[in-house]
Structures are given as structure tokens and as C-alpha cells.
Amino acid sequence: MPFTFGKQEHLKSEKSISLLINKGFSYIIFPLKIHWMLVPKSQNVTIKCAFGVPKKKFKKAVTRNYIRRIMREVYRTNKEILINTLNEKGLKMQFILTYIGDDIPAFQQIESKIILTLHHLIKLHETSMTI
């Protein structure tokens, strides 16, 4: 599987994002908050995701973009953990990862937390969540 994060994997629709935040599930593995939801099988890709950094905590766009870049890169290189499990079950998912910490993170910190978050999503899905 190639380590890509193409346009078709980006969660961009305002309607989808608001539905995800209002009706989806969420949890926090500090400094990340994840909103997630399983979606109907009509979607053409297994996972759609978005990354957010609040403007209220990080005023400079340079800083917000830097944190988002780190999050996207870590996700891009580790997403097969989640994709393989979803493909086995024939499920599709959307999620938003939001950085809620107060300081600029190190790459290793974000990497460990995103990997932990992906494993936690798999565990949650296997225990009780189905469509």
C-alpha cells in the first residue's frame, strides 16, 4: 500500500464535518481529540479525515500549519494500521483529529499519540461499534 494522502481521502465537506461533530463519537488522548463516525459503504474510499488546530490557542498561521503538517505526515505513514482492519470488516470511516495542547509539539510526541489513537479506534470498533 502506498504511503499517500490524496485528495479523495480529505474530509472537506462542511455538511459531513458538521454531521460528524454533532452525531459522531469522540474521545481525547491528550493532546489530540478525535471525532469519528462509521459511514455507509457507498463512499468510494475507506477513510476520509481532516486535521485541525484551533486559532484560539495558536494565533499565527505558520504555527497552525506546522502542527497540521506534522499530524498529516504521521497519519500518512501509519494509516495502514486502521485501513487494513476496516477493509477486513468491509467498513468505511470519517474522522477529524484536532490538536488541543497548549504548546508546539515535537514530532515524536505527535507520532506516538496518533499511533495510540489509531489503535484505540480499532479497539473501539472491535468491541462495540458497527453500522
Summary of the structure (lengths in Angstrom):
residues: 131
radius of gyration: 14.2
end to end distance: 25.9
largest distance: 41.7
contacts: 363
relative contact order: 0.23
helix: 47%
strand: 21%
